[in-house]
C-alpha cells in the first residue's frame, strides 16, 4: 500500500481532500492531505513557490522511507512536479489532477490564458493575493450548490508570489512515472505542455467526466483512480 501526499490547488487547504482521504484509507493506504504555506490554517505564513516545494518535500521526509504517491491538483501540480524530482526513490508515482505542470524558468502566471500581464494586474488590485472565484465561475463544473458552498466557506486568498515565481527543474519531467487526470468538463484536451509530456512512455492519461474539482464532485471515483495509479495499473 502507498502513502499518498495530497496537495490541493489555489485557495484550498488539506480539508479539501477529506472525502478522498477517507476512501484511500478504507482501501488500506496512508493518506496525508497537506496545507501549503499561506493558505487555510497556515494563513500568514510567508510563501513563495519554492516554499511550497519545500512544504511537500518536508512532508515526505516526515513520513520516512516509504513508497509515496504525490498528488497535485490544479496550481499544486507546479510545486508537486518539482518536489517529485527531489525525493528520489521514495517516489512511486506522481499524479497530476487537472493541473498545471512545472516548466523550467516559467511560472503559473506566465501560462495564464489571458496573458501574464492581465494576471499580475489582478494580483496588484488585490494587494498581492489571488481572490477565490465567484459563484458563477463554478457553473458547468459538475458541482451542486452544497459543494459550491463548501468550497466558498473554506477557501482563502492565494499568495501571489507562489504564482509569479518561476519553476526550477533538474531534469525533464517526462522521466518521472506519472499519471495525468484530465477533467473533461473543464476542457476536453490537455494543455499543450501536458500533451507533450504524455508522449513519454512513463506518463499515462486518465479522463474523468467531471469538472475541475473532482475531490468535491466525484471523490470516490478520484480515489479509485489514485488507488489504481499506486498499483501501476494506470
VOBA-1610 file (N, C-alpha, C; in pm, whole numbers, padded with zeros to 5 digits, always signed):
BEGIN
Unk+00083-00119+00000Unk+00000+00000+00000Unk+00087+00125+00000Unk+00036+00231-00055Unk+00114+00353-00073Unk+00078+00457+00033Unk+00167+00554+00045Unk+00141+00673+00125Unk+00114+00788+00028Unk-00009+00838+00028Unk-00048+00947-00061Unk-00029+01082+00009Unk+00047+01170-00053Unk+00056+01309-00010Unk-00029+01390-00106Unk-00136+01448-00054Unk-00241+01509-00136Unk-00234+01661-00122Unk-00215+01730-00234Unk-00198+01875-00231Unk-00301+01939-00324Unk-00388+02019-00267Unk-00494+02084-00345Unk-00442+02211-00411Unk-00520+02260-00505Unk-00481+02378-00581Unk-00508+02508-00510Unk-00513+02615-00587Unk-00527+02750-00533Unk-00648+02762-00441Unk-00629+02840-00335Unk-00731+02879-00237Unk-00766+02770-00136Unk-00718+02649-00154Unk-00765+02536-00075Unk-00658+02485+00021Unk-00704+02416+00127Unk-00615+02353+00223Unk-00637+02204+00228Unk-00581+02142+00330Unk-00590+01996+00343Unk-00734+01948+00353Unk-00822+02033+00406Unk-00962+01995+00425Unk-01030+01952+00294Unk-00981+02002+00181Unk-01045+01973+00052Unk-01039+01825+00017Unk-00947+01751+00081Unk-00927+01610+00050Unk-00999+01515+00146Unk-01081+01567+00235Unk-01141+01483+00340Unk-01208+01359+00283Unk-01291+01376+00181Unk-01367+01263+00127Unk-01277+01164+00055Unk-01180+01214-00020Unk-01086+01127-00092Unk-00998+01052+00006Unk-00948+01121+00107Unk-00861+01057+00207Unk-00933+00944+00278Unk-01059+00965+00307Unk-01138+00860+00374Unk-01144+00734+00287Unk-01166+00752+00157Unk-01173+00637+00066Unk-01037+00567+00054Unk-00930+00644+00047Unk-00797+00584+00035Unk-00761+00504+00160Unk-00794+00558+00276Unk-00764+00486+00400Unk-00846+00358+00411Unk-00969+00363+00363Unk-01053+00243+00365Unk-00995+00134+00275Unk-00920+00175+00172Unk-00855+00079+00082Unk-00720+00033+00134Unk-00680+00083+00252Unk-00556+00038+00314Unk-00435+00127+00293Unk-00454+00239+00225Unk-00344+00331+00201Unk-00327+00429+00317Unk-00212+00492+00323Unk-00195+00611+00405Unk-00235+00732+00324Unk-00303+00827+00385Unk-00345+00949+00315Unk-00305+01069+00399Unk-00231+01161+00338Unk-00174+01274+00411Unk-00204+01404+00337Unk-00324+01457+00354Unk-00356+01587+00294Unk-00267+01695+00352Unk-00221+01785+00267Unk-00124+01886+00308Unk-00177+02025+00277Unk-00170+02114+00374Unk-00197+02255+00351Unk-00066+02326+00321Unk-00060+02398+00212Unk+00059+02473+00175Unk+00066+02604+00253Unk+00187+02653+00272Unk+00209+02778+00347Unk+00130+02893+00286Unk+00070+02974+00374Unk-00005+03091+00332Unk-00151+03067+00305Unk-00197+02941+00318Unk-00336+02906+00286Unk-00405+02843+00407Unk-00538+02853+00406Unk-00622+02784+00506Unk-00569+02808+00647Unk-00540+02699+00720Unk-00494+02713+00858Unk-00350+02761+00868Unk-00283+02780+00754Unk-00146+02834+00754Unk-00142+02976+00696Unk-00255+03045+00701Unk-00258+03184+00657Unk-00159+03266+00741Unk-00093+03359+00676Unk+00002+03444+00746Unk+00145+03395+00734Unk+00165+03268+00699Unk+00300+03217+00681Unk+00356+03269+00549Unk+00481+03316+00547Unk+00541+03362+00421Unk+00541+03249+00319Unk+00512+03284+00193Unk+00500+03178+00092Unk+00542+03227-00045Unk+00640+03158-00102Unk+00673+03168-00243Unk+00660+03028-00302Unk+00681+03016-00431Unk+00664+02885-00494Unk+00762+02782-00437Unk+00887+02821-00414Unk+00983+02727-00358Unk+00951+02692-00213Unk+00882+02782-00142Unk+00831+02747-00009Unk+00737+02629-00020Unk+00650+02632-00120Unk+00555+02523-00138Unk+00624+02394-00178Unk+00728+02403-00259Unk+00806+02283-00292Unk+00863+02222-00163Unk+00918+02306-00077Unk+00977+02255+00047Unk+00870+02205+00145Unk+00751+02264+00143Unk+00640+02210+00223Unk+00617+02063+00188Unk+00617+02034+00059Unk+00588+01898+00012Unk+00704+01804+00042Unk+00825+01847+00014Unk+00943+01764+00043Unk+00950+01737+00193Unk+00920+01837+00274Unk+00923+01819+00419Unk+00822+01716+00467Unk+00705+01713+00406Unk+00605+01614+00443Unk+00651+01473+00407Unk+00713+01458+00291Unk+00766+01328+00251Unk+00875+01283+00348Unk+00963+01374+00387Unk+01070+01340+00481Unk+01011+01301+00617Unk+00903+01366+00655Unk+00838+01331+00782Unk+00784+01189+00780Unk+00739+01143+00664Unk+00684+01008+00652Unk+00792+00900+00655Unk+00916+00939+00628Unk+01024+00841+00632Unk+01034+00761+00503Unk+01110+00650+00506Unk+01140+00573+00384Unk+01024+00483+00341Unk+00919+00544+00290Unk+00801+00469+00246Unk+00774+00500+00100Unk+00696+00413+00037Unk+00654+00440-00101Unk+00553+00554-00101Unk+00582+00659-00174Unk+00500+00780-00173Unk+00442+00807-00311Unk+00314+00839-00314Unk+00250+00892-00434Unk+00219+01038-00408Unk+00279+01127-00485Unk+00250+01269-00474Unk+00133+01303-00565Unk+00036+01377-00512Unk-00083+01414-00589Unk-00097+01565-00587Unk-00094+01627-00704Unk-00108+01771-00714Unk-00226+01810-00800Unk-00313+01892-00745Unk-00433+01937-00816Unk-00415+02083-00859Unk-00451+02113-00983Unk-00455+02249-01035Unk-00318+02317-01015Unk-00313+02436-00952Unk-00185+02504-00929Unk-00083+02412-00864Unk-00126+02327-00772Unk-00032+02248-00693Unk+00051+02151-00777Unk+00008+02125-00901Unk+00091+02043-00988Unk+00229+02103-01010Unk+00241+02236-01001Unk+00370+02301-01024Unk+00468+02270-00911Unk+00435+02295-00783Unk+00529+02255-00678Unk+00541+02104-00661Unk+00434+02030-00684Unk+00440+01884-00671Unk+00536+01825-00774Unk+00530+01874-00898Unk+00620+01824-01000Unk+00766+01849-00967Unk+00794+01964-00907Unk+00932+01994-00866Unk+00974+01909-00747Unk+00883+01892-00650Unk+00914+01810-00533Unk+00939+01665-00572Unk+00865+01616-00673Unk+00880+01477-00715Unk+01022+01447-00760Unk+01089+01548-00816Unk+01227+01528-00860Unk+01326+01522-00743Unk+01282+01570-00627Unk+01374+01587-00515Unk+01368+01475-00411Unk+01271+01384-00425Unk+01253+01285-00318Unk+01310+01148-00353Unk+01373+01139-00469Unk+01447+01018-00504Unk+01361+00894-00514Unk+01415+00782-00463Unk+01347+00654-00481Unk+01229+00634-00387Unk+01197+00736-00307Unk+01074+00727-00227Unk+00949+00749-00313Unk+00968+00803-00434Unk+00854+00830-00522Unk+00810+00704-00595Unk+00685+00664-00573Unk+00624+00557-00652Unk+00565+00614-00781Unk+00496+00726-00767Unk+00430+00787-00882Unk+00390+00930-00844Unk+00378+01014-00944Unk+00320+01146-00924Unk+00193+01152-01007Unk+00087+01205-00946Unk-00042+01215-01014Unk-00080+01362-01022Unk-00103+01410-01143Unk-00146+01547-01166Unk-00296+01547-01192Unk-00372+01615-01107Unk-00518+01615-01118Unk-00562+01744-01185Unk-00591+01737-01315Unk-00636+01853-01395Unk-00549+01975-01364Unk-00419+01954-01363Unk-00329+02053-01307Unk-00239+02117-01411Unk-00179+02227-01369Unk-00063+02280-01437Unk+00055+02188-01407Unk+00156+02196-01490Unk+00280+02123-01465Unk+00394+02224-01468Unk+00502+02198-01393Unk+00612+02295-01392Unk+00688+02294-01524Unk+00724+02412-01568Unk+00810+02429-01685Unk+00928+02511-01638Unk+01048+02460-01657Unk+01167+02526-01606Unk+01175+02672-01653Unk+01189+02764-01556Unk+01201+02905-01588Unk+01070+02977-01612Unk+00958+02906-01598Unk+00828+02969-01619Unk+00743+02955-01493Unk+00640+03037-01485Unk+00554+03042-01366Unk+00410+03007-01402Unk+00326+02994-01300Unk+00182+02979-01323Unk+00130+03098-01403Unk+00173+03218-01366Unk+00123+03340-01430Unk+00161+03346-01577Unk+00278+03295-01612Unk+00324+03305-01750Unk+00240+03220-01845Unk+00167+03124-01792Unk+00081+03039-01875Unk-00067+03082-01867Unk-00095+03194-01801Unk-00234+03237-01784Unk-00300+03263-01919Unk-00421+03215-01935Unk-00486+03216-02066Unk-00508+03357-02122Unk-00518+03458-02033Unk-00536+03596-02078Unk-00402+03671-02087Unk-00295+03603-02053Unk-00164+03666-02055Unk-00115+03701-01915Unk+00015+03699-01897Unk+00074+03722-01764Unk+00042+03862-01711Unk+00042+03961-01799Unk+00017+04098-01755Unk-00121+04113-01694Unk-00220+04051-01756Unk-00357+04058-01703Unk-00364+03991-01566Unk-00298+03876-01553Unk-00300+03805-01426Unk-00232+03887-01317Unk-00118+03947-01348Unk-00046+04026-01247Unk-00124+04151-01209Unk-00203+04205-01301Unk-00290+04318-01266Unk-00394+04277-01163Unk-00447+04155-01177Unk-00543+04104-01079Unk-00479+04094-00942Unk-00356+04043-00936Unk-00286+04034-00808Unk-00264+04173-00748Unk-00222+04268-00830Unk-00195+04403-00782Unk-00321+04469-00726Unk-00433+04443-00792Unk-00560+04500-00747Unk-00607+04440-00615Unk-00549+04326-00576Unk-00589+04258-00453Unk-00472+04245-00355Unk-00385+04348-00356Unk-00274+04356-00261Unk-00183+04233-00264Unk-00164+04178-00384Unk-00073+04067-00399Unk-00133+03930-00376Unk-00264+03922-00368Unk-00333+03795-00346Unk-00424+03764-00464Unk-00449+03634-00485Unk-00544+03591-00587Unk-00673+03553-00515Unk-00779+03631-00534Unk-00902+03605-00459Unk-00973+03479-00508Unk-01044+03410-00418Unk-01121+03292-00460Unk-01225+03327-00566Unk-01266+03231-00647Unk-01360+03258-00755Unk-01499+03292-00705Unk-01570+03370-00786Unk-01710+03398-00758Unk-01794+03275-00791Unk-01914+03270-00735Unk-02000+03153-00750Unk-02024+03118-00897Unk-02036+03219-00983Unk-02066+03194-01125Unk-01954+03115-01194Unk-01833+03123-01141Unk-01720+03055-01205Unk-01724+02903-01186Unk-01816+02856-01101Unk-01832+02712-01082Unk-01934+02651-01177Unk-02003+02735-01253Unk-02104+02684-01345Unk-02041+02585-01443Unk-02111+02475-01467Unk-02065+02377-01563Unk-01952+02288-01515Unk-01921+02292-01384Unk-01810+02214-01331Unk-01855+02090-01252Unk-01982+02056-01263Unk-02030+01933-01201Unk-02047+01941-01050Unk-02056+02061-00997Unk-02073+02080-00853Unk-02216+02122-00821Unk-02271+02064-00714Unk-02404+02110-00671Unk-02388+02228-00576Unk-02500+02287-00537Unk-02496+02409-00456Unk-02429+02386-00321Unk-02447+02268-00264Unk-02384+02237-00136Unk-02232+02229-00150Unk-02186+02171-00259Unk-02042+02159-00282Unk-01979+02296-00309Unk-02049+02381-00383Unk-02000+02517-00406Unk-01992+02594-00275Unk-02094+02579-00190Unk-02094+02647-00061Unk-01979+02598+00027Unk-01950+02469+00020Unk-01839+02413+00097Unk-01707+02474+00050Unk-01689+02484-00080Unk-01569+02546-00135Unk-01558+02690-00086Unk-01667+02766-00100Unk-01664+02908-00066Unk-01634+02931+00082Unk-01687+02846+00167Unk-01669+02866+00311Unk-01528+02832+00356Unk-01459+02744+00283Unk-01326+02702+00324Unk-01211+02767+00250Unk-01239+02835+00140Unk-01131+02890+00058Unk-01075+03018+00119Unk-00947+03043+00090Unk-00879+03164+00135Unk-00802+03224+00018Unk-00775+03355+00020Unk-00694+03414-00088Unk-00560+03344-00102Unk-00514+03334-00225Unk-00390+03260-00254Unk-00274+03358-00266Unk-00159+03330-00200Unk-00044+03422-00205Unk+00014+03435-00346Unk+00018+03559-00394Unk+00055+03583-00533Unk+00196+03543-00569Unk+00291+03551-00474Unk+00430+03519-00506Unk+00445+03375-00552Unk+00361+03286-00504Unk+00370+03145-00544Unk+00331+03127-00691Unk+00258+03224-00744Unk+00206+03216-00880Unk+00293+03287-00982Unk+00380+03376-00934Unk+00466+03452-01025Unk+00611+03407-01021Unk+00653+03335-00918Unk+00789+03282-00914Unk+00801+03167-01014Unk+00919+03149-01067Unk+00940+03050-01173Unk+00981+02915-01117Unk+00949+02811-01193Unk+00981+02674-01153Unk+01128+02643-01183Unk+01180+02548-01106Unk+01319+02503-01124Unk+01319+02350-01136Unk+01356+02302-01254Unk+01360+02157-01278Unk+01504+02112-01302Unk+01539+02002-01238Unk+01675+01949-01253Unk+01686+01856-01373Unk+01574+01797-01416Unk+01576+01705-01529Unk+01440+01707-01597Unk+01427+01649-01714Unk+01298+01652-01784Unk+01186+01585-01704Unk+01072+01650-01698Unk+00959+01599-01621Unk+00908+01468-01679Unk+00926+01447-01807Unk+00879+01325-01871Unk+00949+01199-01823Unk+01058+01214-01748Unk+01128+01098-01694Unk+01061+01042-01568Unk+00971+01119-01509Unk+00903+01074-01387Unk+00790+00977-01422Unk+00764+00878-01335Unk+00644+00795-01353Unk+00521+00877-01314Unk+00432+00901-01408Unk+00325+00997-01383Unk+00193+00953-01444Unk+00086+00993-01377Unk-00050+00982-01430Unk-00108+01122-01436Unk-00168+01157-01548Unk-00235+01286-01561Unk-00385+01261-01572Unk-00462+01320-01481Unk-00607+01307-01481Unk-00667+01432-01544Unk-00734+01415-01657Unk-00800+01526-01726Unk-00947+01525-01693Unk-00995+01636-01638Unk-01137+01651-01605Unk-01207+01717-01723Unk-01295+01643-01788Unk-01343+01680-01921Unk-01437+01800-01922Unk-01506+01827-01811Unk-01595+01943-01809Unk-01517+02074-01804Unk-01387+02065-01778Unk-01302+02183-01773Unk-01219+02196-01901Unk-01262+02129-02006Unk-01189+02129-02133Unk-01147+01988-02168Unk-01172+01947-02288Unk-01155+01807-02324Unk-01010+01770-02357Unk-00927+01869-02388Unk-00790+01840-02427Unk-00693+01893-02322Unk-00588+01818-02291Unk-00484+01869-02201Unk-00414+01991-02261Unk-00356+02074-02174Unk-00275+02185-02220Unk-00159+02135-02305Unk-00104+02223-02388Unk+00000+02182-02483Unk+00120+02120-02413Unk+00165+02179-02300Unk+00283+02124-02234Unk+00254+01987-02175Unk+00129+01966-02130Unk+00090+01834-02080Unk+00083+01734-02195Unk+00026+01774-02307Unk+00016+01686-02423Unk+00155+01639-02467Unk+00252+01726-02459Unk+00388+01688-02496Unk+00444+01585-02398Unk+00419+01606-02269Unk+00468+01512-02168Unk+00402+01375-02181Unk+00278+01373-02225Unk+00205+01247-02240Unk+00261+01160-02352Unk+00352+01213-02430Unk+00421+01132-02531Unk+00523+01039-02467Unk+00561+01069-02342Unk+00657+00985-02271Unk+00595+00850-02237Unk+00672+00745-02249Unk+00622+00611-02215Unk+00599+00595-02065Unk+00645+00690-01985Unk+00629+00682-01840Unk+00505+00757-01791Unk+00435+00824-01882Unk+00316+00901-01846Unk+00191+00830-01897Unk+00083+00841-01818Unk-00046+00784-01855Unk-00154+00891-01843Unk-00249+00888-01932Unk-00364+00979-01929Unk-00488+00905-01883Unk-00560+00964-01787Unk-00688+00912-01742Unk-00789+01027-01749Unk-00908+01000-01797Unk-01010+01103-01810Unk-01121+01082-01707Unk-01172+01192-01654Unk-01287+01190-01564Unk-01396+01279-01623Unk-01518+01230-01621Unk-01630+01306-01675Unk-01687+01395-01565Unk-01607+01492-01525Unk-01647+01585-01421Unk-01569+01714-01439Unk-01587+01808-01346Unk-01522+01938-01357Unk-01388+01944-01286Unk-01340+02065-01267Unk-01203+02090-01224Unk-01174+02052-01079Unk-01277+02028-01000Unk-01258+01997-00859Unk-01317+01860-00826Unk-01257+01752-00877Unk-01316+01619-00858Unk-01312+01570-00714Unk-01228+01629-00630Unk-01229+01589-00488Unk-01361+01625-00420Unk-01435+01719-00480Unk-01569+01753-00432Unk-01677+01682-00512Unk-01663+01684-00645Unk-01772+01634-00730Unk-01775+01483-00742Unk-01657+01418-00744Unk-01651+01271-00758Unk-01538+01213-00673Unk-01544+01230-00542Unk-01432+01186-00457Unk-01408+01035-00460Unk-01514+00956-00469Unk-01496+00810-00470Unk-01427+00765-00599Unk-01467+00820-00712Unk-01404+00784-00839Unk-01259+00833-00843Unk-01235+00951-00792Unk-01097+01001-00787Unk-01010+00911-00701Unk-01062+00869-00586Unk-00986+00778-00500Unk-00959+00646-00570Unk-01056+00597-00647Unk-01036+00472-00721Unk-00922+00486-00821Unk-00917+00598-00891Unk-00811+00621-00989Unk-00676+00634-00918Unk-00674+00702-00806Unk-00548+00714-00732Unk-00499+00577-00684Unk-00591+00497-00636Unk-00555+00361-00593Unk-00495+00282-00709Unk-00560+00289-00826Unk-00509+00215-00942Unk-00374+00269-00986Unk-00352+00400-00973Unk-00223+00457-01009Unk-00113+00405-00919Unk-00143+00392-00792Unk-00044+00340-00698Unk-00009+00194-00727Unk-00107+00121-00783Unk-00082-00017-00820Unk-00016-00030-00957Unk+00010+00088-01019Unk+00073+00096-01150Unk-00010+00032-01260Unk-00143+00024-01237Unk-00232-00024-01342Unk-00288+00094-01423Unk-00257+00217-01379Unk-00292+00334-01456Unk-00168+00421-01467
//
